[in-house]
Amino acid sequence: MNAELITIGDELLYGHTLDTNAAFIGMKLAEAGIDLLYHTSVGDQADTILTALGNAMNRVDIILVTGGLGPTHDDITKKTLCKFFKRQLVFHEGVLKDLMKRYSDLGMAMPAVNQNQALLPQGAKFIENKIGSALGMVFEENDKILVAMPGVPAEMKSMLIESVLPMLKQRGPRTFIIQKTIRTIGIMEAAIFEKVSGLIEENSQIKIAFLPGYKGVDIRFTVKSSSEEKARQAIDDLVGKFQSRIGKYIFGFDDDELPAVIGGLLKERKLTLSVAESCTGGLIGKLLTDVPGSSEYFLGGIIAYANKIKTNVLNVPEDTISDHGAVSAQTAVAMAKGVRALTDSAIGLSITGIAGPTGGTESKPVGLTYIGLCDSQDTIVEEFRYGTDRERNRVRAAYSALNLVRKRLLNLA
């Protein structure tokens, strides 16, 4: 089975609303073994919607439509579907009574415009909306199926998972689309490719996609098969070969996130961590405390943005800053030692840099960053040079700092 997604709304085209629905639907269709071949976004104009519907009906088996099912004048999807399928809108008294009861149960009067939600296309099947007021609709014609769902993400997700996917899975023989993602950090996309290029040529039946970002590079493997067991085995075999070549850069798989991985390593070793942050302004602490249960291993941090906080709170010697500068390897080392001593943690982590876009010099350009780590055995420091984008530099620096902890805990060079 193959499918097309049509997302409707001017707000999507103008960039006012991020189309998170498309990513969710694509992921869930793949899990169900349905190939999403096309994704079309159109505005709230009947003629463009009709063109998109016609194209989809000519090239795929399943069409999913989201958006434009509300009760107001700009919600034209329902009327346009009626025109496309040559149907009439029919009033459903039961639907109206259910809507009125829902509002009554909430202690609210139903707006008169919501009566439009009871006008539904003749001959269509309807899908219950457990969260909102717009019902989903199913049209079947010429061995094709079209499902229209609301654009509100929570309503769409509920409808898709509970009703739409179970219905689609019953329509024909199932193809298994199996995916697995390797998550790496500390290595560039081109460097990964050099190390694994031979493996890619040997396994052309498995699609491999490199997905670089400034937090790291993900490598996604995809295989389609009539046998789930064979598909999973093929991916697992190839992933194992990738691990043998780039294993020290792999921090996790699929939905793993680096802060949670760090937390797991610290808990296993019964170690605690504290941080001293300058250029990242508390971002490392936020990433660590985003993980539930992080109080078991994360003691806290100091945002030592001003030099007097570095000297007065972290006990960084004044001559270290005067001789080498606030952004220097020496200051990063002193900050890591200082926060470890202040909090009595097993590991002290520090970061100082020039986030930009201003403040750089010829000898210390924007993006220059030093990350220090102090534990019971040693104190180490690493230098990084990023770009000129402030927010990107802060995120990259925070993840580089977490990766330094990972490497230290796993004894990676």
VMD Tcl script that draws the C-alpha trace (Angstrom):
set ca {
  {0.00 0.00 0.00}
  {1.21 3.49 -0.78}
  {-0.07 6.83 0.43}
  {-0.04 10.58 0.01}
  {-0.49 13.17 2.73}
  {-2.22 16.47 1.91}
  {-1.91 19.12 4.60}
  {-4.21 22.11 4.20}
  {-3.84 25.61 5.59}
  {-2.44 29.00 4.62}
  {-0.65 29.09 7.98}
  {1.50 26.14 6.90}
  {2.58 27.81 3.68}
  {3.30 31.17 5.28}
  {5.40 29.60 8.01}
  {3.14 30.73 10.85}
  {2.55 27.14 11.95}
  {5.14 24.37 11.94}
  {3.74 21.25 10.28}
  {4.45 18.71 13.01}
  {1.54 16.57 11.78}
  {3.47 15.50 8.70}
  {6.39 14.13 10.69}
  {4.10 12.22 13.04}
  {1.99 10.76 10.24}
  {5.05 9.75 8.23}
  {6.52 7.92 11.22}
  {3.28 6.11 12.04}
  {2.61 5.07 8.46}
  {6.11 3.59 8.21}
  {5.50 1.62 11.40}
  {2.30 0.30 9.81}
  {4.12 -0.76 6.65}
  {2.50 1.89 4.45}
  {4.74 3.78 2.01}
  {4.23 7.53 2.16}
  {5.27 8.51 -1.35}
  {4.14 12.14 -1.45}
  {3.45 15.02 0.91}
  {1.58 17.97 -0.57}
  {0.83 21.21 1.30}
  {-1.82 23.55 -0.07}
  {-3.50 26.72 1.12}
  {-7.14 27.36 1.91}
  {-8.25 27.69 -1.72}
  {-10.73 25.27 -3.21}
  {-9.11 25.06 -6.63}
  {-5.66 24.13 -5.27}
  {-7.21 21.58 -2.91}
  {-9.15 20.02 -5.80}
  {-5.96 19.80 -7.89}
  {-4.08 18.14 -5.03}
  {-6.91 15.64 -4.50}
  {-7.00 14.76 -8.19}
  {-3.25 14.21 -8.35}
  {-3.32 12.02 -5.26}
  {-6.20 9.87 -6.45}
  {-4.29 9.18 -9.68}
  {-1.05 8.01 -8.07}
  {-1.62 6.37 -4.66}
  {-3.98 3.98 -2.90}
  {-4.47 5.94 0.30}
  {-4.88 9.69 0.74}
  {-4.71 11.29 4.16}
  {-5.90 14.88 4.50}
  {-5.45 17.12 7.53}
  {-6.77 20.60 8.24}
  {-9.72 22.79 7.35}
  {-12.47 20.81 9.10}
  {-13.43 23.49 11.62}
  {-16.75 25.37 11.71}
  {-15.62 28.81 10.50}
  {-15.73 30.37 7.02}
  {-12.06 29.62 6.24}
  {-12.48 25.89 6.92}
  {-13.35 24.76 3.41}
  {-12.01 21.20 3.30}
  {-15.37 19.55 3.93}
  {-17.16 21.52 1.18}
  {-14.28 20.92 -1.21}
  {-14.37 17.16 -0.58}
  {-18.10 17.21 -1.31}
  {-17.41 18.93 -4.61}
  {-14.63 16.49 -5.50}
  {-16.68 13.38 -4.74}
  {-19.95 14.94 -5.97}
  {-21.69 14.58 -2.62}
  {-24.19 16.76 -0.74}
  {-23.87 17.96 2.84}
  {-26.45 16.25 5.06}
  {-27.54 17.42 8.50}
  {-27.05 14.85 11.30}
  {-29.17 15.65 14.32}
  {-27.39 13.07 16.47}
  {-24.04 14.71 15.83}
  {-25.45 18.08 16.89}
  {-26.92 16.63 20.09}
  {-23.58 15.04 20.97}
  {-21.83 18.38 20.43}
  {-24.33 20.26 22.55}
  {-23.97 17.72 25.36}
  {-20.18 18.01 25.24}
  {-20.39 21.78 25.72}
  {-23.05 21.40 28.40}
  {-20.89 18.96 30.34}
  {-18.15 21.59 30.32}
  {-20.57 24.23 31.61}
  {-20.40 26.19 28.37}
  {-22.89 27.36 25.79}
  {-22.14 26.00 22.33}
  {-21.39 28.78 19.78}
  {-24.00 28.83 17.02}
  {-21.31 28.39 14.35}
  {-20.55 24.91 15.71}
  {-23.87 23.72 14.29}
  {-21.98 23.50 10.99}
  {-20.11 20.50 12.41}
  {-23.33 18.50 12.08}
  {-23.36 19.02 8.30}
  {-21.47 16.04 6.87}
  {-20.90 14.61 3.37}
  {-23.49 12.17 2.14}
  {-22.28 8.58 2.03}
  {-19.05 9.16 3.93}
  {-18.12 7.17 7.01}
  {-17.31 9.19 10.09}
  {-14.55 8.91 12.68}
  {-15.22 9.92 16.27}
  {-13.25 12.87 17.61}
  {-12.69 12.24 21.32}
  {-10.95 15.56 21.89}
  {-12.49 18.18 19.60}
  {-15.67 18.86 17.65}
  {-14.73 18.03 14.04}
  {-15.41 14.44 13.00}
  {-13.03 12.62 10.70}
  {-14.37 11.44 7.34}
  {-13.68 8.42 5.17}
  {-14.41 8.27 1.42}
  {-13.96 5.09 -0.63}
  {-14.05 5.22 -4.41}
  {-12.42 3.21 -7.25}
  {-10.50 1.02 -4.76}
  {-8.99 4.16 -3.27}
  {-9.54 5.45 0.26}
  {-9.39 9.03 1.46}
  {-9.36 9.92 5.13}
  {-9.83 13.52 6.27}
  {-8.74 14.43 9.80}
  {-8.60 17.65 11.79}
  {-5.40 19.67 11.69}
  {-5.23 20.12 15.47}
  {-2.31 17.81 16.38}
  {-3.85 16.21 19.47}
  {-7.11 15.46 17.63}
  {-5.31 14.12 14.57}
  {-3.01 11.87 16.61}
  {-5.87 10.36 18.58}
  {-7.88 9.71 15.44}
  {-4.93 8.29 13.48}
  {-3.77 5.86 16.17}
  {-7.14 4.68 17.47}
  {-9.17 4.53 14.26}
  {-7.37 5.23 10.99}
  {-4.32 2.96 11.22}
  {-6.28 -0.11 12.40}
  {-8.64 0.42 9.45}
  {-5.81 0.80 6.91}
  {-3.95 -2.27 8.16}
  {-6.95 -4.42 7.24}
  {-6.96 -3.33 3.60}
  {-4.25 -5.53 2.15}
  {-1.08 -7.59 2.54}
  {1.37 -5.89 4.83}
  {4.87 -4.77 3.98}
  {7.17 -4.25 6.92}
  {9.16 -1.03 6.88}
  {11.82 -1.37 9.55}
  {14.01 1.54 10.59}
  {16.84 1.96 13.03}
  {18.89 5.06 13.77}
  {22.44 5.29 15.04}
  {23.09 8.50 16.97}
  {26.64 9.86 16.92}
  {28.50 12.83 18.34}
  {32.00 14.20 17.93}
  {32.48 13.25 14.29}
  {31.50 14.99 11.04}
  {29.28 13.44 8.38}
  {32.10 13.24 5.82}
  {34.40 11.52 8.30}
  {31.73 8.91 9.05}
  {31.22 8.29 5.35}
  {34.94 7.69 4.82}
  {34.95 5.04 7.55}
  {31.84 3.17 6.38}
  {31.65 3.78 2.62}
  {32.51 0.16 1.79}
  {29.65 -1.08 3.93}
  {27.18 1.14 2.10}
  {28.19 -0.25 -1.29}
  {27.84 -3.82 -0.05}
  {24.27 -3.36 1.21}
  {22.38 -1.44 -1.42}
  {19.09 -3.12 -0.45}
  {19.14 -1.16 2.80}
  {18.64 2.58 2.46}
  {21.10 4.58 4.53}
  {20.58 8.28 5.22}
  {23.02 10.60 6.96}
  {21.19 13.26 8.97}
  {23.67 15.88 10.23}
  {22.80 18.51 12.80}
  {24.80 20.70 15.12}
  {24.20 18.29 18.01}
  {25.66 15.37 16.05}
  {25.02 13.12 13.06}
  {22.25 10.52 12.93}
  {22.48 7.57 10.54}
  {19.10 6.09 9.63}
  {18.72 2.61 8.16}
  {15.52 1.60 6.34}
  {14.54 -1.73 4.83}
  {11.25 -2.98 3.38}
  {10.34 -6.64 3.44}
  {7.43 -9.03 3.59}
  {9.17 -10.60 6.57}
  {9.60 -8.51 9.70}
  {12.14 -10.95 11.10}
  {14.33 -10.84 7.98}
  {14.13 -7.04 7.82}
  {15.20 -6.61 11.43}
  {18.01 -9.12 11.04}
  {19.35 -7.35 7.94}
  {19.42 -4.00 9.73}
  {20.92 -5.43 12.91}
  {23.72 -7.06 10.92}
  {24.60 -3.82 9.15}
  {24.34 -1.74 12.32}
  {26.77 -4.14 13.96}
  {29.28 -3.53 11.16}
  {28.88 0.24 11.53}
  {29.48 -0.10 15.26}
  {32.76 -1.92 14.62}
  {34.01 1.08 12.64}
  {32.58 4.12 14.44}
  {31.63 2.66 17.80}
  {33.35 5.25 19.97}
  {31.26 8.02 18.40}
  {27.93 6.26 18.95}
  {26.09 7.42 22.06}
  {22.76 5.73 21.41}
  {20.06 4.52 19.04}
  {16.65 5.69 17.81}
  {15.12 7.96 20.48}
  {18.09 8.01 22.85}
  {19.13 11.51 23.96}
  {22.64 12.33 25.14}
  {21.67 13.90 28.51}
  {19.72 10.78 29.45}
  {22.59 8.54 28.31}
  {25.00 10.53 30.50}
  {22.58 10.18 33.40}
  {22.44 6.42 32.95}
  {26.22 6.15 32.96}
  {26.53 8.26 36.11}
  {23.88 6.20 37.92}
  {25.54 2.92 36.95}
  {28.83 4.15 38.39}
  {27.22 5.87 41.39}
  {28.92 9.15 40.48}
  {27.77 12.74 40.81}
  {28.28 15.71 38.51}
  {28.31 19.49 38.92}
  {28.81 22.16 36.28}
  {30.33 25.62 36.00}
  {29.00 27.43 32.94}
  {29.93 30.72 31.37}
  {29.03 31.03 27.67}
  {26.23 28.43 27.83}
  {24.43 30.33 30.58}
  {22.96 27.28 32.33}
  {22.10 25.25 29.24}
  {24.06 22.20 30.38}
  {22.21 22.21 33.68}
  {18.90 22.50 31.87}
  {19.69 19.58 29.57}
  {20.67 17.41 32.53}
  {17.63 18.34 34.64}
  {15.24 17.79 31.74}
  {15.77 14.09 32.49}
  {13.45 12.74 35.22}
  {15.39 11.45 38.21}
  {18.48 13.55 37.47}
  {18.68 14.58 41.13}
  {20.29 11.18 41.76}
  {23.50 12.27 40.03}
  {23.36 15.99 39.21}
  {24.18 18.16 42.22}
  {23.86 21.59 40.63}
  {25.76 24.28 38.85}
  {27.16 27.79 38.87}
  {26.52 30.22 36.03}
  {29.80 32.09 36.26}
  {29.18 34.62 33.53}
  {31.06 37.52 35.10}
  {34.72 37.19 36.01}
  {34.04 38.12 39.66}
  {31.78 35.05 39.95}
  {34.58 32.91 38.55}
  {37.02 34.29 41.15}
  {34.75 34.84 44.19}
  {32.57 31.72 43.91}
  {34.66 29.20 41.96}
  {38.01 30.38 43.32}
  {39.55 30.85 39.91}
  {42.83 32.74 40.63}
  {42.67 36.34 39.44}
  {46.09 36.02 37.81}
  {44.81 33.08 35.76}
  {42.24 35.34 34.18}
  {44.58 38.33 33.87}
  {47.40 36.24 32.36}
  {45.38 33.95 30.10}
  {41.91 35.47 29.81}
  {38.45 34.32 30.86}
  {38.27 32.23 27.70}
  {41.29 29.99 28.06}
  {42.26 26.44 28.86}
  {43.68 27.55 32.19}
  {40.44 29.22 33.26}
  {38.37 26.21 32.19}
  {40.58 23.93 34.30}
  {40.27 26.21 37.33}
  {36.48 26.43 36.93}
  {36.14 22.63 36.78}
  {38.27 22.23 39.90}
  {36.37 25.00 41.64}
  {32.88 23.66 41.06}
  {33.94 20.15 42.03}
  {35.37 21.41 45.32}
  {32.39 23.68 45.98}
  {29.79 20.92 45.50}
  {31.87 17.91 46.54}
  {30.89 16.13 43.33}
  {32.73 13.23 41.74}
  {33.06 15.16 38.48}
  {33.31 18.88 37.89}
  {32.52 20.09 34.38}
  {33.23 23.59 33.11}
  {32.74 25.61 29.96}
  {33.92 29.04 28.88}
  {33.85 30.54 25.40}
  {32.95 33.36 23.05}
  {29.42 32.62 21.88}
  {29.23 35.65 19.59}
  {28.28 37.18 17.34}
  {30.62 39.85 18.77}
  {33.46 39.79 21.28}
  {36.05 37.88 19.27}
  {39.60 38.94 18.48}
  {42.19 37.73 15.98}
  {43.77 35.45 18.56}
  {40.45 34.43 20.14}
  {37.75 34.39 17.47}
  {34.03 34.03 17.99}
  {33.21 30.39 18.58}
  {36.38 29.60 20.55}
  {35.37 27.42 23.49}
  {37.20 25.54 26.24}
  {35.64 22.67 28.18}
  {37.24 21.37 31.36}
  {36.62 18.23 33.38}
  {37.98 17.38 36.81}
  {37.59 14.09 38.66}
  {39.51 12.16 41.29}
  {42.12 11.01 38.79}
  {42.89 13.94 36.54}
  {41.86 17.29 35.09}
  {41.51 17.58 31.33}
  {40.58 20.36 28.93}
  {39.57 20.41 25.28}
  {39.46 23.29 22.81}
  {36.68 23.72 20.26}
  {36.16 26.25 17.49}
  {32.62 26.75 16.28}
  {31.05 29.32 13.96}
  {29.57 32.77 14.50}
  {25.93 31.92 15.30}
  {25.37 32.52 19.01}
  {22.59 30.04 19.70}
  {24.17 27.32 17.60}
  {27.49 27.82 19.37}
  {25.83 27.48 22.78}
  {24.04 24.26 21.84}
  {27.12 22.74 20.21}
  {29.23 23.67 23.23}
  {26.76 22.16 25.69}
  {26.64 18.88 23.78}
  {30.41 18.83 23.40}
  {30.68 19.19 27.17}
  {28.28 16.31 27.76}
  {30.22 14.22 25.26}
  {33.43 14.90 27.19}
  {31.73 13.39 30.25}
  {30.61 10.40 28.19}
  {34.10 9.78 26.86}
  {35.59 10.07 30.34}
  {33.12 7.63 31.85}
  {33.69 5.11 29.05}
  {37.47 5.64 28.94}
  {37.36 6.66 25.29}
  {40.35 8.46 23.81}
}
mol new
graphics top color blue
foreach p $ca { graphics top sphere $p radius 0.5 }
foreach p [lrange $ca 0 end-1] q [lrange $ca 1 end] { graphics top cylinder $p $q radius 0.2 }
display resetview
